[in-house]
Amino acid sequence: MAPGKVVRFGLIGCGEIAVRSGAAIASIPDVAKIAAVQDINEAMAKDAGEKFGAPHHTDAEALLARDDVDAVVVSTPHFLHEPLTVQAAKAGKHVACEKPIACTLEQADRMIAACKKAKVLLSVNYVLRYDSDVKKAAELLKAGAIGKLLRYQCNVMADKPESYWSGGWTGRVKTDWRQSKEKSGGGVLIMNAIHDLDRVLWISGLKPLRAYAESDTHVTPVEVEDNLAAVVRFEGGAIGSVDAMSCARGRESFGNRLYGSDGQIVLGNPLRVFTTKDGVPGLKKDAWTEIPLEKLKGDDTRRAYFADFAAAIRDGKPAPISGEAARVSLALCAAIYESSERKAPVDVR
């Protein structure tokens, strides 16, 4: 594309997350715009079209045939990510896909291969990478503030109402795909905790080797898990733990914490850091330091992601959060799920 050209996006899927992505794109008119929208539910497609001042379609093929669409945002149930991404790639459109990249590694690999063959960008919308604390933690780890990374703790405690399983958080669309393991890929791990896995893998550069897990569906009338615990071994010796529930009465997640040979980092705003090292800029030795960070508003992280994706398309650069990068967290989830089924450690592939 010519430098400075506005990237024209088509929305495929017009549910609750698509509205947020559409709003983020519409808020950066210097680099991106909504050119068209599509949903098999005509009422949803029409509503999104009216919100963004764009024509609407009920057929993805019709949207993909448009000459005024450079890239698409796939915001559909997880099991549709693969067929729609492959279809978009064949039409020569760049693809920004909602997380997770897919339900299975096989689906993800076909998506990556199709986009590579068509020479279009594939990116997955892990917007938490753009949070201020994530960026600062990555900077501190790179600077060696806590030494060698030894352990990672992930704690995600949610209490999803019954309405979530048929209407998401907003009830914008009535559907049952979240209840189905085949259609969603799983429950609280792949729907929620995968965000936490992705950001720590990105922050640290750790490569997961194997996982052992237990999971169950205790109180929710669905096929997918609502309670899961896993232990992960990483290349280089680090150990990780993942605790996640979607039926935690009272919620109160403990978040994400990184333990190193010389200290700790607790994600959040302010970011909390302990180091035994002397001379680390901005940090006290042998004491906790709280680092206040920029407070992001609304969907600032989503806006930043789409600005980066549009810039990559315009400048012919690699996609932010590529399909290959998104596959890493999915591969870990797949090993965790397989381990829970087999009641044995499983290698990450």
N, C-alpha and C positions, 0 to 999 in steps of 0.2 A: 504494500500500500504506500501511497505517497506520504511523505512526512507531514504531520499536521492534520491529516484527514481524520474526520470523526468516524469511529468504528460503529457500524450499525448492527445492533443486536436484535435477534428474534428470541422471544421467550417460548420455550416448549414446556408446557405445564404451567397452569396459572393458579396454583393453590397458594397456601399461606406463605411459604418460603419464597415463591416466585415473586409475590408482591413486594417483599422486602428487597430482593435482588433488583427488581425493576425500579424501585424507588432509588436504590443506590446508583444505578446506571443513569437514571434521569437527573440525578444531582451533580453529575460531572459532564455537563453539556459540551465542554470544550474538547473532550476526548471520546465521548460515547453518547449514544442515543438509542431509544427503543424504536425499531422500524416496523415490527409486527409481533403479534402474539398468537399462541395456539393452545387449545385445550380440547379434549374430546367432549367435555362438558361445555356446551355452547354458552350457557349463562355465565360460567367462569371466564371463558374467553372474551365474551362481550364486555364484561365488567372490567377486566384487565385492560382491554383495548381502550375503553373510555377513560380509565385512570391515567393512561400514558399517552393518550392521543394517537393511537396506532391502530391500523386495521387488524381484525381478528379472523382466525381460521379455526376450524375444527379438525382439519387434516394436517398432520405434520408434513406430508409430502408437498402440500400447497405452500406452506411457509418456506420450506427448503428450496422450492423452485424460484423464489423471489430473487431478482437481481440486486435488490436494495438491502439484502441481509448478508453481512460479512461473517457473522459468528452467532452461535446460539447458546442459550443458557438452558440446560436440561434440568428441570426441577420437577421430576416425576417420581412415583414410587420406585424404590431401588431396583426392582427386577426389570424395569424398562430402561435403565441407564444404558445397558449394552446395545439393544437393538436401535435405539434412537441415536446414540453416538455413532454407531457404524453407519447408519443411514445419513446422518449429517456429514460425516467424513466423505462418503461417496459423492455427496452433493457439493463438496469443496468448501464446507463451512468449518471454521474453527469452533471448538467446543469447550465451554466452561460447564462442568458437571457438578451438581450438588454432591456432598459427601453422603455415604461412602462411595468410592468409585463404582462399586458393584456389589452384588451379593456373594459372588464367588471369585476365586483367582482366575478361573478359566474365562469368566466373563470379562474381567479386567484385562487379561492378556489379549483377548480379541479386540477390545476397545483400543488398546495401545497400538496394536499391530495395524488396525484399520486407519488410524490417524497418521501413523508413520508412513504408511503406503500412500495415502492421499496428500502427504506433506502439509497437513494442517496441525495447528496446536491443540493439544488436549491438556486441560487444567482442571483441578478439583478444588472446590471452594472450602478449604480449611481456614476460615477467616480468623480463628483464634491465634494463628501465627502472627497476626498483625497487632495483637494486644501489646500495650506498653511493657507489661511485666515480662512477657515472653521474649521480646526483643532485648530487654535489659539483662535477663537471665542468660541468654545466649552470649551476650557481650562479656559478662562476668566469667562464664565458663571458659570461653575462648582465652580470656586473660589469665586463667589459672587461679581465680580467686578462691576456689574451694578445693584445689588440687585435682587428683584423679577421681572421677565419678565412680562411686561404689554402689550406690543404691538409689532407686527411684520409687516413690510411693504415690499412687493415684487413688483418690477416694472420691467417688461420684455417688451422691445420695439424693435421689429424687422421689417424689411421691406423686405419681401420675394419676389424675382423676380418671374415673371410668370413661368419661367422655373423650379422653385423649385417644383411646384405641379405635374410635370410629370417626373422630373429627379433628385430630391434632390438638394443638394448643388453642386455636382460635375458633374451630368449628366451621371454618370457611368452606370446606369440602367434606361431605360424608362418604367414607370409604372404609374398607376393612383390611387394607393391605398391611397395616402395622401389626395386625394380629397373627399374620401368616409368616412362618419361618421361610418358606420358599420365596415369598414376595418381598420380604424385608431383609432377609439374611440373618436375622436374629433380633434380640431385644435390647436391653439397656447397654450392652457392650458396643454393638455396632451402630446403634442409634445415637448414643450419647458419649460414652467413655472413649470412643475412638478419636474424638476431638482431643482428649487429653493425651492419648497415646501418640497421636500425630505430632503434637507440639513438643513433647519431650524427646521424641526421636529426632525431630528437626533441631531442637536446641542443642542436643548432646552429640548427634551423629552416631549414636549407639546402634549397633546391628543386633537385633534379637536372634538368638540361636534356637531356643526351645522354651516350651511353656508347659506348666501343669495347672489344671483348673478343675474346679467343681462349680456347677451351676444348677439352678432349679427354677421352677415356676411355682411359687408358693401360694400366692393369694389372688393373682390376676387371671381372669378367664380367657387366656390367650395361649397360642402355641409357643411363643418366645419366652426366654428367661426373664425373670424379674429380680433375680438375686444371683450374683456371680463373684467368685474370688479366684484369683490366679497368681501364680508366681512365674516370673520370666527370668531366664539367664541370658545375658548379653555377651557378645564377643568382647574379650578383654577382662571378663570376670564379674562385671557389675550384675547386680540382682535387682529385679523390679517386682513390685506387688500391685495388683489391680483389684480394688474392691468397689463393686457397683451394684446399686439397687434402684429399681423404679417403684418400689413399694415401701420406702423408708418413711415411716410415720414421723413427722417432725423434721424431716429432711436433715439439715445441718451437715453438709459435706465438709470434709477436712481438706479438700483440695489436693494440690500437688506439691511435693517436697523432694528436693534433690540433696543427697548426702555425698560429700566428697571426703577425701583423706585429710583435708584441711578446713572443713567447714560445712555449712548447709545453706541452701537457698529455698525459701518458701515463696511460691508464686502468689501474687496478689498485689493489690495497690493500697498501701505501700508494699513494695517488695521487701522482704525481711532476709537479711544475710548475716551469717556468722562466719568469721574466718580466724584461723590461728596465725595467719600470715601478717607480716609487718610491711607497710609501705604500699598497700593496695589502695589506689586513689578512691577517696570517698568512703572507705570502710575503716572501722575501728578494729584493732587487733584484740583477739580473745573477748569479743563482746558482740552483741547483736546490733546491727545497724538497720534502721528503717529508711528506705529510699522512696520518697513520694514521687509519683510519676504523673505524666499527663493523663487527665481523666477524659476518656473517650466518650463521646455522646452518641446515643442511638446506634445506628449502623455504620459508624466511622470505619470499623474494620472491614466491613463488606464493601464500602465505598473505595477504600484503599486497594482492596484486592482487585476490583474491576478496573480501577485506574491502571494498575500494573499489567493486567491482562490485555487491556486495550493498547497500552504502550508496547507490549511485546508483539502484538499483531502489526502495529504500525511500523515498528522499527526492525522487524524480522529477527527478533531475539527469542531465546527459549521461554517457554511459558512459566509463569510463577506456579509453583506446586504442580509439577508435571504428573502425568499419569503414572510414570514409574515411581515417583516419590510417594504418591497416594497408595500405590500397591503395597508399600512396606507396612503401613499400619493395617491394611486389610489382611496381609499375610499373617501378621501376629494374631489378629482376631480369629482367623481361620484355624490357626494352631491351637488357640485357647478353646475354641468350640469343639474341635476334634478331640482334644485332651479330655474335656468334660464328658464326652460321649464314651471314650475308650477307657477312662479312669487310669490313664497312663501319660507320662511325658510325651510330647510330640514336637518334632523338629519343625522350625519355621522354614517354609520354602518360598 
